[in-house]
């Protein structure tokens, strides 16, 4: 695993793409989480999909920790919190 570039150096294009992808995919869960939290209407949410997705994100988080890759850890920790919230609401309010 390559060490991160020293501070002051510009990120490479693939790093920028990775950070942008992590930010966008993580942020995509904010509207659903907020709507689910406010309305408690989770009739359109698939329990199976959110269960599998949340488990998968948890595994991505573990993978990022194993690699000591903080972009993977950060993005998946936030996504796990958001998806876990929707999953918990689905389990509680059906």
Biopython code that builds the backbone (N, CA, C, O; Angstrom):
import numpy as np
from Bio.PDB.StructureBuilder import StructureBuilder

atoms = [
    (1, "UNK", "N", (0.861, -1.176, 0.000)),
    (1, "UNK", "CA", (0.000, 0.000, 0.000)),
    (1, "UNK", "C", (0.898, 1.227, 0.000)),
    (1, "UNK", "O", (1.822, 1.349, 0.804)),
    (2, "UNK", "N", (0.599, 2.128, -0.923)),
    (2, "UNK", "CA", (1.384, 3.344, -1.037)),
    (2, "UNK", "C", (1.047, 4.294, 0.103)),
    (2, "UNK", "O", (-0.098, 4.376, 0.546)),
    (3, "UNK", "N", (2.036, 4.989, 0.555)),
    (3, "UNK", "CA", (1.829, 6.020, 1.579)),
    (3, "UNK", "C", (1.157, 7.221, 0.926)),
    (3, "UNK", "O", (1.375, 7.483, -0.257)),
    (4, "UNK", "N", (0.347, 7.949, 1.680)),
    (4, "UNK", "CA", (-0.271, 9.140, 1.107)),
    (4, "UNK", "C", (0.793, 10.172, 0.764)),
    (4, "UNK", "O", (1.865, 10.192, 1.369)),
    (5, "UNK", "N", (0.493, 11.033, -0.211)),
    (5, "UNK", "CA", (1.472, 12.056, -0.571)),
    (5, "UNK", "C", (1.688, 13.020, 0.585)),
    (5, "UNK", "O", (0.777, 13.241, 1.383)),
    (6, "UNK", "N", (2.871, 13.591, 0.685)),
    (6, "UNK", "CA", (3.131, 14.560, 1.757)),
    (6, "UNK", "C", (2.209, 15.770, 1.623)),
    (6, "UNK", "O", (1.749, 16.101, 0.531)),
    (7, "UNK", "N", (1.951, 16.418, 2.751)),
    (7, "UNK", "CA", (1.118, 17.611, 2.709)),
    (7, "UNK", "C", (1.756, 18.637, 1.780)),
    (7, "UNK", "O", (2.978, 18.759, 1.703)),
    (8, "UNK", "N", (0.915, 19.353, 1.094)),
    (8, "UNK", "CA", (1.412, 20.365, 0.177)),
    (8, "UNK", "C", (1.463, 19.882, -1.265)),
    (8, "UNK", "O", (1.438, 20.701, -2.184)),
    (9, "UNK", "N", (1.533, 18.593, -1.483)),
    (9, "UNK", "CA", (1.489, 18.057, -2.846)),
    (9, "UNK", "C", (0.035, 17.973, -3.294)),
    (9, "UNK", "O", (-0.873, 17.758, -2.491)),
    (10, "UNK", "N", (-0.158, 18.147, -4.594)),
    (10, "UNK", "CA", (-1.500, 18.019, -5.139)),
    (10, "UNK", "C", (-1.878, 16.552, -5.205)),
    (10, "UNK", "O", (-1.036, 15.688, -5.447)),
    (11, "UNK", "N", (-3.162, 16.282, -4.986)),
    (11, "UNK", "CA", (-3.645, 14.917, -5.124)),
    (11, "UNK", "C", (-3.628, 14.520, -6.586)),
    (11, "UNK", "O", (-3.790, 15.357, -7.474)),
    (12, "UNK", "N", (-3.433, 13.259, -6.820)),
    (12, "UNK", "CA", (-3.501, 12.754, -8.178)),
    (12, "UNK", "C", (-4.963, 12.647, -8.598)),
    (12, "UNK", "O", (-5.862, 12.632, -7.757)),
    (13, "UNK", "N", (-5.187, 12.573, -9.894)),
    (13, "UNK", "CA", (-6.554, 12.550, -10.425)),
    (13, "UNK", "C", (-7.357, 11.387, -9.861)),
    (13, "UNK", "O", (-8.535, 11.550, -9.542)),
    (14, "UNK", "N", (-6.739, 10.214, -9.733)),
    (14, "UNK", "CA", (-7.501, 9.073, -9.223)),
    (14, "UNK", "C", (-7.886, 9.258, -7.757)),
    (14, "UNK", "O", (-8.916, 8.741, -7.323)),
    (15, "UNK", "N", (-7.081, 9.983, -6.992)),
    (15, "UNK", "CA", (-7.450, 10.293, -5.608)),
    (15, "UNK", "C", (-8.664, 11.219, -5.570)),
    (15, "UNK", "O", (-9.587, 11.015, -4.782)),
    (16, "UNK", "N", (-8.651, 12.231, -6.422)),
    (16, "UNK", "CA", (-9.781, 13.159, -6.479)),
    (16, "UNK", "C", (-11.058, 12.443, -6.894)),
    (16, "UNK", "O", (-12.129, 12.702, -6.346)),
    (17, "UNK", "N", (-10.941, 11.543, -7.861)),
    (17, "UNK", "CA", (-12.107, 10.770, -8.293)),
    (17, "UNK", "C", (-12.628, 9.923, -7.142)),
    (17, "UNK", "O", (-13.837, 9.841, -6.924)),
    (18, "UNK", "N", (-11.722, 9.296, -6.408)),
    (18, "UNK", "CA", (-12.123, 8.466, -5.273)),
    (18, "UNK", "C", (-12.813, 9.269, -4.182)),
    (18, "UNK", "O", (-13.843, 8.845, -3.658)),
    (19, "UNK", "N", (-12.263, 10.409, -3.840)),
    (19, "UNK", "CA", (-12.884, 11.259, -2.819)),
    (19, "UNK", "C", (-14.244, 11.781, -3.284)),
    (19, "UNK", "O", (-15.193, 11.830, -2.501)),
    (20, "UNK", "N", (-14.339, 12.171, -4.554)),
    (20, "UNK", "CA", (-15.619, 12.654, -5.089)),
    (20, "UNK", "C", (-16.658, 11.530, -5.078)),
    (20, "UNK", "O", (-17.808, 11.753, -4.701)),
    (21, "UNK", "N", (-16.262, 10.342, -5.484)),
    (21, "UNK", "CA", (-17.188, 9.200, -5.475)),
    (21, "UNK", "C", (-17.648, 8.884, -4.062)),
    (21, "UNK", "O", (-18.833, 8.638, -3.836)),
    (22, "UNK", "N", (-16.732, 8.887, -3.120)),
    (22, "UNK", "CA", (-17.090, 8.613, -1.720)),
    (22, "UNK", "C", (-18.051, 9.671, -1.191)),
    (22, "UNK", "O", (-19.027, 9.346, -0.515)),
    (23, "UNK", "N", (-17.777, 10.927, -1.494)),
    (23, "UNK", "CA", (-18.642, 12.008, -1.009)),
    (23, "UNK", "C", (-20.041, 11.916, -1.611)),
    (23, "UNK", "O", (-21.036, 12.069, -0.903)),
    (24, "UNK", "N", (-20.116, 11.668, -2.905)),
    (24, "UNK", "CA", (-21.416, 11.623, -3.573)),
    (24, "UNK", "C", (-22.237, 10.412, -3.151)),
    (24, "UNK", "O", (-23.429, 10.542, -2.874)),
    (25, "UNK", "N", (-21.620, 9.246, -3.099)),
    (25, "UNK", "CA", (-22.391, 8.054, -2.725)),
    (25, "UNK", "C", (-22.822, 8.115, -1.262)),
    (25, "UNK", "O", (-23.909, 7.653, -0.917)),
    (26, "UNK", "N", (-21.993, 8.672, -0.418)),
    (26, "UNK", "CA", (-22.371, 8.834, 0.986)),
    (26, "UNK", "C", (-23.492, 9.858, 1.117)),
    (26, "UNK", "O", (-24.477, 9.618, 1.815)),
    (27, "UNK", "N", (-23.347, 10.983, 0.456)),
    (27, "UNK", "CA", (-24.362, 12.040, 0.532)),
    (27, "UNK", "C", (-25.700, 11.595, -0.047)),
    (27, "UNK", "O", (-26.742, 12.132, 0.330)),
    (28, "UNK", "N", (-25.690, 10.628, -0.952)),
    (28, "UNK", "CA", (-26.937, 10.177, -1.570)),
    (28, "UNK", "C", (-27.893, 9.561, -0.553)),
    (28, "UNK", "O", (-29.091, 9.475, -0.822)),
    (29, "UNK", "N", (-27.405, 9.134, 0.594)),
    (29, "UNK", "CA", (-28.265, 8.541, 1.615)),
    (29, "UNK", "C", (-28.899, 9.579, 2.537)),
    (29, "UNK", "O", (-29.831, 9.259, 3.275)),
    (30, "UNK", "N", (-28.417, 10.796, 2.505)),
    (30, "UNK", "CA", (-28.950, 11.826, 3.400)),
    (30, "UNK", "C", (-30.428, 12.108, 3.121)),
    (30, "UNK", "O", (-31.210, 12.124, 4.072)),
    (31, "UNK", "N", (-30.860, 12.334, 1.869)),
    (31, "UNK", "CA", (-32.283, 12.628, 1.647)),
    (31, "UNK", "C", (-33.211, 11.499, 2.113)),
    (31, "UNK", "O", (-34.249, 11.767, 2.719)),
    (32, "UNK", "N", (-32.850, 10.247, 1.837)),
    (32, "UNK", "CA", (-33.697, 9.129, 2.262)),
    (32, "UNK", "C", (-33.760, 9.020, 3.778)),
    (32, "UNK", "O", (-34.823, 8.769, 4.346)),
    (33, "UNK", "N", (-32.620, 9.211, 4.428)),
    (33, "UNK", "CA", (-32.586, 9.139, 5.878)),
    (33, "UNK", "C", (-33.442, 10.242, 6.493)),
    (33, "UNK", "O", (-34.217, 9.985, 7.414)),
    (34, "UNK", "N", (-33.308, 11.463, 5.990)),
    (34, "UNK", "CA", (-34.099, 12.575, 6.517)),
    (34, "UNK", "C", (-35.601, 12.359, 6.288)),
    (34, "UNK", "O", (-36.409, 12.590, 7.188)),
    (35, "UNK", "N", (-35.969, 11.916, 5.083)),
    (35, "UNK", "CA", (-37.379, 11.670, 4.781)),
    (35, "UNK", "C", (-37.933, 10.564, 5.669)),
    (35, "UNK", "O", (-39.034, 10.689, 6.206)),
    (36, "UNK", "N", (-37.185, 9.497, 5.823)),
    (36, "UNK", "CA", (-37.633, 8.384, 6.664)),
    (36, "UNK", "C", (-37.772, 8.822, 8.115)),
    (36, "UNK", "O", (-38.722, 8.436, 8.796)),
    (37, "UNK", "N", (-36.836, 9.617, 8.580)),
    (37, "UNK", "CA", (-36.856, 10.095, 9.961)),
    (37, "UNK", "C", (-38.074, 10.995, 10.209)),
    (37, "UNK", "O", (-38.765, 10.864, 11.219)),
    (38, "UNK", "N", (-38.321, 11.913, 9.259)),
    (38, "UNK", "CA", (-39.414, 12.874, 9.427)),
    (38, "UNK", "C", (-40.795, 12.222, 9.323)),
    (38, "UNK", "O", (-41.670, 12.473, 10.151)),
    (39, "UNK", "N", (-40.981, 11.392, 8.309)),
    (39, "UNK", "CA", (-42.318, 10.869, 8.013)),
    (39, "UNK", "C", (-42.609, 9.538, 8.698)),
    (39, "UNK", "O", (-43.771, 9.198, 8.921)),
    (40, "UNK", "N", (-41.589, 8.799, 9.025)),
    (40, "UNK", "CA", (-41.726, 7.437, 9.558)),
    (40, "UNK", "C", (-42.472, 6.524, 8.575)),
    (40, "UNK", "O", (-42.943, 5.449, 8.947)),
    (41, "UNK", "N", (-42.571, 6.971, 7.313)),
    (41, "UNK", "CA", (-43.194, 6.163, 6.259)),
    (41, "UNK", "C", (-42.093, 5.414, 5.536)),
    (41, "UNK", "O", (-41.361, 5.996, 4.735)),
    (42, "UNK", "N", (-41.976, 4.147, 5.810)),
    (42, "UNK", "CA", (-40.940, 3.328, 5.193)),
    (42, "UNK", "C", (-41.547, 2.232, 4.327)),
    (42, "UNK", "O", (-40.915, 1.205, 4.077)),
    (43, "UNK", "N", (-42.767, 2.455, 3.875)),
    (43, "UNK", "CA", (-43.464, 1.445, 3.078)),
    (43, "UNK", "C", (-42.747, 1.162, 1.753)),
    (43, "UNK", "O", (-42.848, 0.057, 1.219)),
    (44, "UNK", "N", (-42.041, 2.128, 1.235)),
    (44, "UNK", "CA", (-41.322, 1.932, -0.023)),
    (44, "UNK", "C", (-39.905, 1.423, 0.152)),
    (44, "UNK", "O", (-39.176, 1.279, -0.829)),
    (45, "UNK", "N", (-39.503, 1.150, 1.376)),
    (45, "UNK", "CA", (-38.141, 0.692, 1.662)),
    (45, "UNK", "C", (-38.137, -0.831, 1.760)),
    (45, "UNK", "O", (-38.944, -1.408, 2.488)),
    (46, "UNK", "N", (-37.251, -1.471, 1.044)),
    (46, "UNK", "CA", (-37.118, -2.924, 1.077)),
    (46, "UNK", "C", (-36.257, -3.334, 2.272)),
    (46, "UNK", "O", (-35.094, -2.943, 2.375)),
    (47, "UNK", "N", (-36.841, -4.123, 3.170)),
    (47, "UNK", "CA", (-36.105, -4.606, 4.330)),
    (47, "UNK", "C", (-34.922, -5.473, 3.899)),
    (47, "UNK", "O", (-33.829, -5.354, 4.452)),
    (48, "UNK", "N", (-35.138, -6.331, 2.926)),
    (48, "UNK", "CA", (-34.058, -7.195, 2.444)),
    (48, "UNK", "C", (-32.906, -6.406, 1.855)),
    (48, "UNK", "O", (-31.742, -6.685, 2.145)),
    (49, "UNK", "N", (-33.230, -5.414, 1.023)),
    (49, "UNK", "CA", (-32.193, -4.612, 0.384)),
    (49, "UNK", "C", (-31.400, -3.837, 1.424)),
    (49, "UNK", "O", (-30.169, -3.839, 1.393)),
    (50, "UNK", "N", (-32.094, -3.173, 2.348)),
    (50, "UNK", "CA", (-31.374, -2.374, 3.344)),
    (50, "UNK", "C", (-30.586, -3.248, 4.311)),
    (50, "UNK", "O", (-29.529, -2.840, 4.793)),
    (51, "UNK", "N", (-31.086, -4.440, 4.598)),
    (51, "UNK", "CA", (-30.336, -5.361, 5.464)),
    (51, "UNK", "C", (-29.033, -5.779, 4.798)),
    (51, "UNK", "O", (-27.965, -5.712, 5.408)),
    (52, "UNK", "N", (-29.125, -6.210, 3.551)),
    (52, "UNK", "CA", (-27.920, -6.633, 2.819)),
    (52, "UNK", "C", (-26.975, -5.460, 2.592)),
    (52, "UNK", "O", (-25.761, -5.596, 2.749)),
    (53, "UNK", "N", (-27.525, -4.315, 2.225)),
    (53, "UNK", "CA", (-26.686, -3.150, 1.975)),
    (53, "UNK", "C", (-25.945, -2.731, 3.235)),
    (53, "UNK", "O", (-24.744, -2.465, 3.191)),
    (54, "UNK", "N", (-26.654, -2.669, 4.358)),
    (54, "UNK", "CA", (-26.030, -2.251, 5.617)),
    (54, "UNK", "C", (-24.931, -3.232, 6.023)),
    (54, "UNK", "O", (-23.869, -2.816, 6.484)),
    (55, "UNK", "N", (-25.178, -4.517, 5.858)),
    (55, "UNK", "CA", (-24.145, -5.514, 6.141)),
    (55, "UNK", "C", (-22.944, -5.311, 5.217)),
    (55, "UNK", "O", (-21.800, -5.368, 5.668)),
    (56, "UNK", "N", (-23.196, -5.077, 3.941)),
    (56, "UNK", "CA", (-22.109, -4.839, 2.992)),
    (56, "UNK", "C", (-21.286, -3.618, 3.339)),
    (56, "UNK", "O", (-20.059, -3.649, 3.250)),
    (57, "UNK", "N", (-21.949, -2.540, 3.734)),
    (57, "UNK", "CA", (-21.233, -1.322, 4.118)),
    (57, "UNK", "C", (-20.397, -1.574, 5.373)),
    (57, "UNK", "O", (-19.281, -1.069, 5.496)),
    (58, "UNK", "N", (-20.945, -2.356, 6.299)),
    (58, "UNK", "CA", (-20.175, -2.717, 7.487)),
    (58, "UNK", "C", (-18.908, -3.486, 7.120)),
    (58, "UNK", "O", (-17.853, -3.286, 7.722)),
    (59, "UNK", "N", (-19.021, -4.365, 6.131)),
    (59, "UNK", "CA", (-17.840, -5.105, 5.678)),
    (59, "UNK", "C", (-16.844, -4.195, 4.964)),
    (59, "UNK", "O", (-15.634, -4.360, 5.116)),
    (60, "UNK", "N", (-17.351, -3.229, 4.181)),
    (60, "UNK", "CA", (-16.451, -2.251, 3.559)),
    (60, "UNK", "C", (-15.705, -1.444, 4.619)),
    (60, "UNK", "O", (-14.522, -1.139, 4.470)),
    (61, "UNK", "N", (-16.416, -1.106, 5.688)),
    (61, "UNK", "CA", (-15.777, -0.386, 6.781)),
    (61, "UNK", "C", (-14.664, -1.230, 7.406)),
    (61, "UNK", "O", (-13.569, -0.730, 7.664)),
    (62, "UNK", "N", (-14.949, -2.504, 7.644)),
    (62, "UNK", "CA", (-13.930, -3.407, 8.198)),
    (62, "UNK", "C", (-12.741, -3.535, 7.241)),
    (62, "UNK", "O", (-11.590, -3.572, 7.674)),
    (63, "UNK", "N", (-13.024, -3.600, 5.957)),
    (63, "UNK", "CA", (-11.971, -3.674, 4.933)),
    (63, "UNK", "C", (-11.103, -2.418, 4.975)),
    (63, "UNK", "O", (-9.875, -2.506, 4.940)),
    (64, "UNK", "N", (-11.737, -1.258, 5.049)),
    (64, "UNK", "CA", (-10.987, -0.004, 5.125)),
    (64, "UNK", "C", (-10.123, 0.063, 6.370)),
    (64, "UNK", "O", (-8.993, 0.549, 6.320)),
    (65, "UNK", "N", (-10.648, -0.423, 7.488)),
    (65, "UNK", "CA", (-9.861, -0.459, 8.723)),
    (65, "UNK", "C", (-8.669, -1.400, 8.576)),
    (65, "UNK", "O", (-7.564, -1.083, 9.018)),
    (66, "UNK", "N", (-8.895, -2.557, 7.955)),
    (66, "UNK", "CA", (-7.812, -3.523, 7.758)),
    (66, "UNK", "C", (-6.706, -2.956, 6.879)),
    (66, "UNK", "O", (-5.526, -3.239, 7.088)),
    (67, "UNK", "N", (-7.097, -2.157, 5.898)),
    (67, "UNK", "CA", (-6.115, -1.542, 4.992)),
    (67, "UNK", "C", (-5.559, -0.237, 5.533)),
    (67, "UNK", "O", (-4.616, 0.319, 4.970)),
    (68, "UNK", "N", (-6.136, 0.255, 6.622)),
    (68, "UNK", "CA", (-5.771, 1.559, 7.160)),
    (68, "UNK", "C", (-5.998, 2.650, 6.114)),
    (68, "UNK", "O", (-5.195, 3.569, 5.956)),
    (69, "UNK", "N", (-7.123, 2.513, 5.406)),
    (69, "UNK", "CA", (-7.477, 3.454, 4.343)),
    (69, "UNK", "C", (-8.580, 4.374, 4.852)),
    (69, "UNK", "O", (-9.756, 4.010, 4.853)),
    (70, "UNK", "N", (-8.190, 5.557, 5.280)),
    (70, "UNK", "CA", (-9.136, 6.461, 5.924)),
    (70, "UNK", "C", (-10.209, 6.999, 5.000)),
    (70, "UNK", "O", (-11.306, 7.276, 5.486)),
    (71, "UNK", "N", (-9.980, 7.171, 3.700)),
    (71, "UNK", "CA", (-11.113, 7.549, 2.834)),
    (71, "UNK", "C", (-12.197, 6.466, 2.816)),
    (71, "UNK", "O", (-13.386, 6.784, 2.851)),
    (72, "UNK", "N", (-11.800, 5.202, 2.761)),
    (72, "UNK", "CA", (-12.767, 4.104, 2.782)),
    (72, "UNK", "C", (-13.450, 4.050, 4.146)),
    (72, "UNK", "O", (-14.666, 3.871, 4.223)),
    (73, "UNK", "N", (-12.689, 4.200, 5.206)),
    (73, "UNK", "CA", (-13.245, 4.165, 6.561)),
    (73, "UNK", "C", (-14.240, 5.307, 6.756)),
    (73, "UNK", "O", (-15.360, 5.081, 7.213)),
    (74, "UNK", "N", (-13.847, 6.510, 6.419)),
    (74, "UNK", "CA", (-14.717, 7.672, 6.630)),
    (74, "UNK", "C", (-16.019, 7.576, 5.862)),
    (74, "UNK", "O", (-17.098, 7.762, 6.425)),
    (75, "UNK", "N", (-15.915, 7.286, 4.580)),
    (75, "UNK", "CA", (-17.121, 7.205, 3.748)),
    (75, "UNK", "C", (-18.052, 6.104, 4.242)),
    (75, "UNK", "O", (-19.264, 6.303, 4.324)),
    (76, "UNK", "N", (-17.494, 4.954, 4.568)),
    (76, "UNK", "CA", (-18.346, 3.837, 4.967)),
    (76, "UNK", "C", (-18.857, 3.965, 6.396)),
    (76, "UNK", "O", (-19.924, 3.436, 6.708)),
    (77, "UNK", "N", (-18.141, 4.638, 7.258)),
    (77, "UNK", "CA", (-18.651, 4.884, 8.611)),
    (77, "UNK", "C", (-19.884, 5.786, 8.550)),
    (77, "UNK", "O", (-20.876, 5.540, 9.236)),
    (78, "UNK", "N", (-19.813, 6.824, 7.730)),
    (78, "UNK", "CA", (-20.955, 7.727, 7.588)),
    (78, "UNK", "C", (-22.117, 7.008, 6.902)),
    (78, "UNK", "O", (-23.258, 7.108, 7.352)),
    (79, "UNK", "N", (-21.834, 6.287, 5.820)),
    (79, "UNK", "CA", (-22.883, 5.560, 5.108)),
    (79, "UNK", "C", (-23.521, 4.503, 6.006)),
    (79, "UNK", "O", (-24.737, 4.310, 5.975)),
    (80, "UNK", "N", (-22.706, 3.822, 6.805)),
    (80, "UNK", "CA", (-23.239, 2.821, 7.726)),
    (80, "UNK", "C", (-24.192, 3.464, 8.730)),
    (80, "UNK", "O", (-25.230, 2.890, 9.057)),
    (81, "UNK", "N", (-23.848, 4.638, 9.214)),
    (81, "UNK", "CA", (-24.722, 5.347, 10.144)),
    (81, "UNK", "C", (-26.049, 5.712, 9.473)),
    (81, "UNK", "O", (-27.116, 5.514, 10.055)),
    (82, "UNK", "N", (-25.981, 6.241, 8.257)),
    (82, "UNK", "CA", (-27.195, 6.644, 7.547)),
    (82, "UNK", "C", (-28.057, 5.443, 7.178)),
    (82, "UNK", "O", (-29.260, 5.435, 7.442)),
    (83, "UNK", "N", (-27.450, 4.432, 6.570)),
    (83, "UNK", "CA", (-28.207, 3.237, 6.172)),
    (83, "UNK", "C", (-28.714, 2.487, 7.400)),
    (83, "UNK", "O", (-29.821, 1.950, 7.388)),
    (84, "UNK", "N", (-27.918, 2.450, 8.444)),
    (84, "UNK", "CA", (-28.346, 1.796, 9.681)),
    (84, "UNK", "C", (-29.527, 2.493, 10.311)),
    (84, "UNK", "O", (-30.396, 1.842, 10.890)),
    (85, "UNK", "N", (-29.573, 3.814, 10.207)),
    (85, "UNK", "CA", (-30.711, 4.575, 10.723)),
    (85, "UNK", "C", (-31.984, 4.209, 9.972)),
    (85, "UNK", "O", (-33.023, 3.961, 10.584)),
    (86, "UNK", "N", (-31.901, 4.174, 8.640)),
    (86, "UNK", "CA", (-33.070, 3.803, 7.837)),
    (86, "UNK", "C", (-33.487, 2.361, 8.152)),
    (86, "UNK", "O", (-34.676, 2.078, 8.294)),
    (87, "UNK", "N", (-32.530, 1.467, 8.258)),
    (87, "UNK", "CA", (-32.835, 0.074, 8.583)),
    (87, "UNK", "C", (-33.509, -0.035, 9.949)),
    (87, "UNK", "O", (-34.490, -0.763, 10.099)),
    (88, "UNK", "N", (-32.996, 0.676, 10.934)),
    (88, "UNK", "CA", (-33.597, 0.652, 12.283)),
    (88, "UNK", "C", (-35.024, 1.206, 12.251)),
    (88, "UNK", "O", (-35.925, 0.660, 12.888)),
    (89, "UNK", "N", (-35.218, 2.287, 11.507)),
    (89, "UNK", "CA", (-36.571, 2.837, 11.379)),
    (89, "UNK", "C", (-37.506, 1.857, 10.690)),
    (89, "UNK", "O", (-38.668, 1.729, 11.076)),
    (90, "UNK", "N", (-37.013, 1.172, 9.685)),
    (90, "UNK", "CA", (-37.818, 0.176, 8.970)),
    (90, "UNK", "C", (-38.202, -0.950, 9.915)),
    (90, "UNK", "O", (-39.352, -1.390, 9.913)),
    (91, "UNK", "N", (-37.269, -1.422, 10.716)),
    (91, "UNK", "CA", (-37.549, -2.495, 11.660)),
    (91, "UNK", "C", (-38.538, -2.041, 12.734)),
    (91, "UNK", "O", (-39.385, -2.816, 13.177)),
    (92, "UNK", "N", (-38.423, -0.791, 13.141)),
    (92, "UNK", "CA", (-39.281, -0.280, 14.218)),
    (92, "UNK", "C", (-40.670, 0.122, 13.733)),
    (92, "UNK", "O", (-41.672, -0.155, 14.392)),
    (93, "UNK", "N", (-40.718, 0.779, 12.570)),
    (93, "UNK", "CA", (-41.978, 1.336, 12.095)),
    (93, "UNK", "C", (-42.563, 0.597, 10.890)),
    (93, "UNK", "O", (-43.681, 0.880, 10.460)),
    (94, "UNK", "N", (-41.790, -0.355, 10.350)),
    (94, "UNK", "CA", (-42.252, -1.183, 9.246)),
    (94, "UNK", "C", (-42.690, -0.401, 8.073)),
    (94, "UNK", "O", (-43.105, -0.977, 7.068)),
]
sb = StructureBuilder()
sb.init_structure("model")
sb.init_model(0)
sb.init_chain("A")
sb.init_seg("    ")
for serial, (resi, resn, name, xyz) in enumerate(atoms, 1):
    if name == "N":
        sb.init_residue(resn, " ", resi, " ")
    sb.init_atom(name, np.array(xyz, "f"), 0.0, 1.0, " ", f" {name:<3s}", serial, name[0])
structure = sb.get_structure()
